[in-house]
Amino acid sequence: MNALKKNAKRFLPSPALHYLRSGRNGYQRAVQWPAAYLHPWRRESVQKLKGDHNRYAGKRCFVIGNGPSLQQTDVSRLKDEYTFGMNRVYLAFQEWGFQTSFLVSVNDLVIEQCSQDFQRLDIPKYFSWHARHLLYPQGTPDQKTHFLFTTYTGPTFARDVSKRLWEGATVTYVCLQLAFYMGFNKVILIGVDHNFSTQGRANKTVVSQGDDLNHFTKEYFGKGFHWQLPDLETSERSYKMAKEAYHNDGREIVDATVGGQLTVFPKVDWNSLF
């Protein structure tokens, strides 16, 4: 199979390769549709998601990344703000003195290894539909769980998150789509450093060999944790799509990350927000 792929790349023109990939990716998405729309868990999630539509219209929220810059940010100031946390953000809840308003996770490896932690959280939680069997292999989801029909392919910015969302190579992009659907008028990013000390091929699965230097705590992806290297190029593509969608609707995304390397969104000073 690998030899076939190499030969296809070598002998087929780029338009033909793009056509074949598009057809394959479209088929892979299509086979997921029946369960993603008809399964009882998803049908319940769709109804809950529709109840959140424009619920927070005109308000601001913070999307909290998990970068090391959080160590230089007094996140406790967000206690009374609307906040989106991602993946293992809960490791900081005790230090901050509050839980985020929402928790979002769409990566299979993270969900599989942290499923028990996620189940214990008593806040609105949003997970990828494709990871449902990793999160709840037995029993049924709690009422705080929402399943999102996210896909790896088919770039788009979803204005209706009860339908399909593109993951955009980063859970932050999923948060931006959720915030848009919920009606938030201004989204402020913090902790989105967009810079990793661990290098390698995008999306390659690696096993942590020691303390985590890429996140706000060394225990985040601690020794033995399986995780995937970031795809910063695709992430930037998705961020640009989010920026355009917000701009076209008279809304905005700004970046208050301390020392962050992301250049897609306008920068604002953290202290100026309060």
N, C-alpha and C positions, 0 to 999 in steps of 0.2 A: 504493500500500500504506500509506503514512504517513497519507494522508487517510482511508482506511478505518479505521485504528486510532483516529484522533482522533474519528471519528464514533461508533465503537463505545463509546469511553469517555464520549462525550457523552450518548448515548441509551440505553445498556443499564444496567440497575441493577447495583450492585456484586456481588451474588451471582451474577448471570449472567456477569459478566466473570471472576470467580474460577473459576467452573465451566469456562469456555472455556480459561483459562490452564492450569488443572490438567490438562485433557484434552490440550492441546497439549504440555505439559511431560512428561506421562506417556508420550505417544507418542514423543517425542524420546528418552526414556530407554530405552524398549522396543526401538527399532531398534538400540540399541547392544549389547543383551544377547547376541546370538549370538556376536559376535566377542569380547566381554568375558569369555565363559565357555568358548568352544570354541577360540579361537586358541591355537596351541602356546606362544607367548610368555606368554600369560596363564595357561594351564594350569600351566606351570612356575612362574610367580610365585605362584599359589595354593598350590601344594605348599610352596614356601619360606615363605610367610606362615604356613601352618598349623604349620610347624616352630617358628615364633617365639611361638606362643600360650602365654602364661603363663611364658615362659622366664625372665622377670625378676621373678617374683611376689614381692611384699613389699619390693622395693627402691625406691629413689628415683631420679629422673632430673631433668635440667634441660632445659627447652625454651628455646633461645637465639634470641630475636628479633634483628632487625638494626637496632634503633633507635640514635640518637646516644648514648643513655645508656650504651651499652657502653663508651664512652670514659671513663666514670667508674666502671667496674666491672672489678675485677681478675679477668678471666675465666680467667687461667692457673691459678687455684685449682681449676678443674674438670678438670684433667688426668686425674685418676683416678676421675672420676665418669662415669655414663652420661649422654650428652648428645645432644640432637636439634638439628641445625643446618638452616637453611633457605636455599634459593636461593643467593645469592652469599656465604654465610658463609665459604666457603673463602678469601676474600680476607684473612681474619684469622688463618688457621691458623699461618702462620710467626711472627707476633707473639705468639700465645698459646702456641706451643710444643707444640701437639697438634692432631689432627684430631677432629672430633666423632665420636661413636659411630655416628651415622646422619645421612644427608642426605636432605631431603625437598623436592621442588619439584613444583608442579602447574599453574603458570601457563604457558600456551602461549608467550607472548612471551619470558618468561625462559628457558624451555627451548630455544626456537629460537635465541636469541642466545648462549646459554652452553653449547650442546650439547657442544662439544669439551672445555670445562673439566670438565663433568660426566663425560664418558667417561674422563677421565684419573684421576678420583678412585678410590682403591682402598679404599673403605669401603662398607658397605651403603647402597644408594641406592634411594629410593622416588619414582617418577614417576607422573603421571597417564597412564592408558591412552590417553586421547584425544590425547596429544602424542607418541605413540610414533614416528610418521612424521617428526617434527621432530628427535627425538633420534637415531634410527637409520634414516636414509633408505636406507642400504645396509648390508648385513651383518647381524649378529645381536647381541643384547645380551650384555654380559659377565655373569658369574655373580653379581656384586654388585648387579645391577639387579633391582628388583622393580617390577612395574606394578600400580597401584591403579586400580580401576574407580571413579573419582570423577565426580560430576555437579554441575552448577551449580544444579539444582533438586531438589525433593523433600527438604525439611529433615528430618534425622534424625541421631541419634548412633549410629554403627555400632559394635556390640559385637563384630562379626565382620568384620574388614577384608579378608578374602578375598572378601567380597561387595561390595555397593555402599556407597560413602561419599559423604556430602554435603560439598562443599568449604567451605560456610559463609562464603564471601567472604574467607577467609584461610587460608594454608597452616598457620598455627599451629593451627587447629582440626583439620586433618588429623593433625598431630603428636599432638594430645591423644587422638584416636581410636586411633592406632597405639600410643601408650604404654599406653592402657587395655587393648588387646588383648594386648600383651606382658606385662601383669601388674604394671606399676609401681604401687606403692601410693601414692606421693606424687610429684606433679609440681610443679616449681618454675619459674616463668617469670622470665626476665631479658631485658632489652632489648626488651620489648614495650611501647614508649612509647605507642602508641595515639594518636599525635599527628603530623600532617603539616603542614609549612609550605606545601607546594604545595596549592592549593585548586582545586575544580572539581567537576563532576558525577561521582558515584560510577561507577567502572568505565570512565570515559572514557580512551581511549588518548591518551597525550601523548608528546612527544619531548623528552628532557632538553636544555636549552639551555646547560648549564654544570655546575659542581660540584653534587654531590648533597648537600643539606642535611638530607635525611630519614633518612639511615642512618649507620652507624658510620664510614664512610669516604666521601670525596667521589667516589671512583671507582666506588662501588656501582652506581648508575644514572648513570654519567657522561655527558658531552655526546654526543648522538646516540643514546642508548639509548631504545628504545621501551618504555613501561611503562603500566600502568593505575592510575588514581587509586583510592585505597582506598574501600571501602564500610564505614565504621565502624559504621553502624547495624546492618547485617546481621551484621557480626562480633560485635557485642555479643549479638545474639540467639543466635548459635551458641555463644558462650562460656557463656551461661546454661544452654544445653542440656548442655554438657560438665560444668559445675559440678553440675548435678542428677544426671547419670549417675554421676559419681564419688561424690557424697554418698550416693546410694542404695545403692552397693556398699561403703560403709565406707571409701572412699578420699578423697583431697583434692588440690586444686590450690591453690597459693598463689602470690602475686606478689611477687617480690623486685626488680622493676625500680626502678632509682633514678630517682625523680621521674616515674614513669609516670602517664598520665592514665586508665588503665583502672581501673574501680571494681567490676568484677564479682566478683573473687576477693579473699580476705583478704590484706592486706599483711603482709609479714615483712621484717625488716631483713636485708640481705645478709650482714653480718658475723656475725649470730647463727646462721648455717647451718653454721659450721665450728668 
